[in-house]
Amino acid sequence: MKHPASQEFYAYWDRKRAGAAAPERGDMEPGHVRHLLGDIFVLSCDASAGYPFRVAGTRMCALFGADLKGRSLLSLFREADRGEMQDILGIVAHETQATVAGATSLAPDGTRIHLELLLLPFSVRSHAPISMTGLLAPLSPVGEAQAYGTLKDFSLTSWRHLKQDRRGPRALRKWSLIRGLTVYEGMH
């Protein structure tokens, strides 16, 4: 990871997961990363809807010139990169694999903007929608008065899954759904 905000948010996420594959969504406390909230987002892991934003930070929305809530993350990418992005998002969501990606976009004035995209899964829980969090930040500094304008048609330039040490035994949760049926969450 290159961007300091990505490094800090990943370190916070890593502490919160405490050796598990991923933290639960309720374990993440916004107050601890308050200064990063403008760059943070939460996605619904609905592949058929293109992984829509549930929440997107103000600095992130400013890069696109609009509120991103309900908009598909995949729609921000060029058509040629959407299939690969969908595969990456599927791995993050279903294999609980943290991932960092590089992307570029052209500003309306023709300036090439390089950004870093961090994708972090939440632990999957029974009876709860699957979601993930992440952070999108430009690698070039942007002052409050300076804006890129509306970014669009991202190109995926690189990506890699982050090594995650999984320490200790897996946490098992026992769910008794109906009489005679017991589900053990956390086993393969």
Solvent accessible surface area in square Angstrom, and as a share of the most:
residue,aa,sasa,rsa
1,M,56,0.25
2,K,155,0.66
3,H,39,0.17
4,P,95,0.59
5,A,9,0.07
6,S,0,0.00
7,Q,84,0.38
8,E,73,0.33
9,F,5,0.02
10,Y,32,0.12
11,A,42,0.33
12,Y,9,0.04
13,W,0,0.00
14,D,38,0.20
15,R,161,0.59
16,K,59,0.25
17,R,8,0.03
18,A,82,0.64
19,G,6,0.06
20,A,45,0.35
21,A,22,0.17
22,A,6,0.05
23,P,3,0.02
24,E,34,0.15
25,R,97,0.35
26,G,66,0.64
27,D,64,0.33
28,M,30,0.13
29,E,78,0.35
30,P,84,0.53
31,G,39,0.37
32,H,115,0.51
33,V,7,0.04
34,R,169,0.62
35,H,112,0.50
36,L,9,0.04
37,L,68,0.34
38,G,9,0.09
39,D,14,0.07
40,I,16,0.08
41,F,1,0.00
42,V,18,0.11
43,L,0,0.00
44,S,22,0.14
45,C,20,0.12
46,D,58,0.30
47,A,43,0.33
48,S,113,0.73
49,A,47,0.37
50,G,9,0.08
51,Y,4,0.01
52,P,23,0.14
53,F,4,0.01
54,R,61,0.22
55,V,83,0.47
56,A,16,0.13
57,G,10,0.09
58,T,110,0.64
59,R,106,0.39
60,M,1,0.00
61,C,18,0.11
62,A,69,0.53
63,L,15,0.08
64,F,4,0.02
65,G,57,0.55
66,A,51,0.39
67,D,100,0.52
68,L,0,0.00
69,K,144,0.61
70,G,56,0.54
71,R,88,0.32
72,S,23,0.15
73,L,3,0.01
74,L,14,0.07
75,S,43,0.28
76,L,2,0.01
77,F,2,0.01
78,R,100,0.37
79,E,133,0.60
80,A,83,0.65
81,D,13,0.07
82,R,75,0.27
83,G,47,0.46
84,E,79,0.36
85,M,0,0.00
86,Q,66,0.29
87,D,93,0.48
88,I,2,0.01
89,L,0,0.00
90,G,17,0.17
91,I,50,0.25
92,V,0,0.00
93,A,2,0.02
94,H,119,0.53
95,E,109,0.49
96,T,21,0.12
97,Q,40,0.18
98,A,0,0.00
99,T,0,0.00
100,V,12,0.07
101,A,4,0.03
102,G,14,0.14
103,A,2,0.02
104,T,8,0.05
105,S,3,0.02
106,L,93,0.46
107,A,5,0.04
108,P,100,0.63
109,D,118,0.61
110,G,49,0.47
111,T,65,0.38
112,R,131,0.48
113,I,4,0.02
114,H,86,0.38
115,L,1,0.01
116,E,9,0.04
117,L,4,0.02
118,L,0,0.00
119,L,0,0.00
120,L,0,0.00
121,P,1,0.01
122,F,11,0.05
123,S,30,0.19
124,V,66,0.38
125,R,93,0.34
126,S,35,0.23
127,H,157,0.70
128,A,31,0.24
129,P,93,0.59
130,I,53,0.27
131,S,7,0.04
132,M,0,0.00
133,T,3,0.02
134,G,0,0.00
135,L,0,0.00
136,L,3,0.01
137,A,1,0.01
138,P,20,0.13
139,L,65,0.32
140,S,53,0.34
141,P,126,0.79
142,V,55,0.32
143,G,42,0.40
144,E,171,0.77
145,A,111,0.86
146,Q,101,0.45
147,A,78,0.61
148,Y,26,0.10
149,G,33,0.31
150,T,70,0.41
151,L,1,0.01
152,K,125,0.53
153,D,77,0.40
154,F,2,0.01
155,S,24,0.15
156,L,24,0.12
157,T,82,0.48
158,S,65,0.42
159,W,97,0.34
160,R,123,0.45
161,H,60,0.27
162,L,9,0.04
163,K,169,0.72
164,Q,22,0.10
165,D,79,0.41
166,R,119,0.43
167,R,133,0.49
168,G,63,0.60
169,P,134,0.84
170,R,121,0.44
171,A,67,0.52
172,L,100,0.50
173,R,90,0.33
174,K,133,0.56
175,W,78,0.27
176,S,85,0.55
177,L,74,0.37
178,I,120,0.61
179,R,243,0.89
180,G,88,0.84
181,L,84,0.42
182,T,56,0.32
183,V,54,0.31
184,Y,111,0.42
185,E,30,0.13
186,G,29,0.28
187,M,121,0.54
188,H,204,0.91
